[in-house]
Amino acid sequence: MSENIVLRIEGMSCKHCQAAVEDALKKLEGVESVKVDLKEGKSYITFDSSLLTKENLIEAVVKAGY
């Protein structure tokens, strides 16, 4: 089942940061789409909630350094 979530991402300061967060999230099985807004400091994610939880998404962002 698809679910949408918005996560606030702290510590992003450039396009490289934006790409690192997008890559970390896209690598997770079950992530359907990711849009990271650098200016707003937010990530808009659509994912399969039968495969992932919000905590899984947060963990991936933290492991990426944000």
KOLDO-312922 format. One line per 4 residues: their letters; for each residue x, y, z negated of N, C-alpha, C, CB. Coordinates in steps of 0.001 Angstrom, whole numbers. Glycine has a CB too. Layout:
a> X:Y:Z:X:Y:Z:X:Y:Z:X:Y:Z | ...;
//
This chain:
msen> 839:-1183:0:0:0:0:887:1251:0:-956:-4:-1223 | 637:2139:924:1436:3364:1030:1030:4384:-23:1294:3974:2425 | 2039:5031:-567:1832:6075:-1566:2741:7244:-1224:2112:5548:-3012 | 2261:8450:-1500:3054:9662:-1294:3458:10229:-2640:2267:10714:-473;
ivlr> 4680:10748:-2682:5183:11348:-3920:6086:12524:-3565:5953:10296:-4786 | 6119:13502:-4452:7028:14638:-4313:7945:14618:-5525:6247:16011:-4196 | 9247:14563:-5272:10234:14610:-6354:10998:15912:-6299:11204:13419:-6271 | 11216:16530:-7451:12072:17712:-7532:13506:17216:-7610:11706:18624:-8771;
iegm> 14361:17756:-6735:15759:17347:-6685:16616:18534:-7129:16162:16861:-5244 | 17372:18345:-8204:18240:19407:-8704:19671:19171:-8238:18180:19486:-10245 | 20375:20243:-7950:21793:20149:-7622:22116:20185:-6142:22335:18913:-8189 | 21108:20261:-5281:21389:20348:-3841:21737:21786:-3489:20173:19854:-2995;
sckh> 22836:21948:-2745:23246:23308:-2391:23523:23492:-906:24468:23683:-3168 | 23516:22405:-134:23849:22527:1286:23208:21392:2091:25380:22524:1483 | 23385:21444:3404:22822:20420:4295:23404:19038:4001:23081:20792:5760 | 24669:18987:3566:25280:17704:3224:24538:17072:2041:26785:17885:2890;
cqaa> 24197:17877:1051:23440:17398:-108:22078:16866:344:23260:18532:-1157 | 21433:17612:1200:20128:17226:1726:20230:15870:2430:19588:18308:2699 | 21238:15709:3273:21435:14465:4015:21756:13303:3077:22556:14633:5041 | 22523:13556:2033:22880:12500:1079:21640:11975:359:23904:13023:53;
veda> 20747:12864:-24:19514:12456:-690:18625:11683:281:18764:13684:-1250 | 18481:12193:1507:17675:11497:2517:18218:10100:2775:17640:12299:3828 | 19510:9986:2958:20133:8684:3228:19921:7712:2076:21629:8854:3490 | 20094:8181:849:19929:7316:-318:18509:6758:-394:20262:8085:-1601;
lkkl> 17536:7594:-89:16140:7158:-154:15776:6258:1022:15211:8367:-188 | 16262:6591:2207:15934:5798:3401:16510:4385:3339:16449:6501:4648 | 17552:4185:2552:18165:2859:2431:17314:1890:1627:19525:2977:1793 | 16372:2398:860:15534:1548:27:14478:842:872:14868:2373:-1081;
egve> 14385:-478:684:13351:-1233:1385:11996:-803:843:13559:-2773:1222 | 11116:-417:1732:9790:33:1333:9569:1517:1534:9554:-306:-91 | 10655:2270:1761:10503:3702:2043:10095:3849:3507:11834:4497:1738 | 8969:4509:3731:8434:4668:5079:8860:5979:5721:6929:4584:5049;
svkv> 8913:7049:4929:9380:8334:5459:9900:9198:4325:8248:9065:6218 | 10857:10057:4678:11463:10966:3712:11669:12313:4387:12811:10401:3165 | 11279:13380:3690:11592:14739:4131:12125:15466:2906:10325:15479:4755 | 13360:15928:2997:13964:16667:1890:14013:18142:2282:15403:16119:1548;
dlke> 13408:18968:1448:13387:20407:1674:14440:21044:775:11968:21009:1398 | 15553:21442:1381:16677:22011:644:16278:23295:-86:17840:22290:1593 | 15563:24172:596:15177:25462:25:14265:25291:-1197:14474:26315:1086 | 13301:24382:-1099:12367:24145:-2205:12948:23234:-3279:11082:23545:-1676;
gksy> 13973:22466:-2912:14545:21512:-3858:13611:20346:-4128:14883:22206:-5156 | 12904:19915:-3081:11930:18838:-3232:12121:17790:-2145:10500:19393:-3191 | 11706:16579:-2475:11729:15477:-1529:10313:14929:-1408:12732:14365:-1975 | 9831:14814:-182:8499:14294:97:8681:12883:643:7710:15215:1111;
itfd> 8152:11897:-76:8427:10508:244:7118:9731:405:9307:9869:-845 | 7064:8910:1449:5985:7946:1616:6629:6579:1477:5234:8113:3007 | 6078:5752:583:6683:4452:317:5624:3399:35:7650:4547:-854 | 6025:2149:149:5147:1014:-132:5209:738:-1632:5562:-258:701;
ssll> 4130:1031:-2334:4116:894:-3787:4101:-564:-4252:2918:1613:-4351 | 3958:-1501:-3327:4059:-2913:-3716:5523:-3350:-3758:3261:-3808:-2736 | 6419:-2535:-3171:7850:-2853:-3146:8691:-1946:-4034:8360:-2771:-1739 | 8222:-720:-4257:8998:276:-5007:8138:987:-6032:9620:1295:-4058;
tken> 8817:1529:-7051:8147:2384:-8024:8785:3775:-7968:8239:1779:-9468 | 8160:4716:-8624:8721:6062:-8723:10110:5996:-9350:7792:6986:-9553 | 10280:5128:-10337:11565:4992:-11018:12662:4518:-10066:11439:4023:-12186 | 12315:3617:-9133:13287:3163:-8133:13769:4329:-7279:12673:2073:-7238;
liea> 12847:5211:-6905:13185:6359:-6071:14090:7320:-6843:11904:7083:-5595 | 13734:7587:-8086:14533:8486:-8924:15933:7908:-9122:13845:8717:-10296 | 16019:6617:-9366:17313:5960:-9565:18206:6124:-8338:17114:4470:-9875 | 17645:5994:-7147:18426:6148:-5918:18980:7568:-5789:17565:5806:-4693;
vvka> 18170:8553:-6156:18610:9956:-6087:19720:10214:-7122:17401:10924:-6330 | 19560:9676:-8315:20562:9847:-9373:21889:9188:-8955:20050:9240:-10716 | 21805:7996:-8373:23017:7306:-7919:23720:8085:-6813:22675:5896:-7426 | 22952:8867:-6047:23532:9701:-4987:24179:10959:-5576:22448:10092:-3955;
gy> 23974:11200:-6868:24625:12323:-7538:23758:13531:-7764:25787:12733:-6772 | 22433:13356:-7690:21522:14512:-7860:20489:14250:-8923:20822:14849:-6546;
//
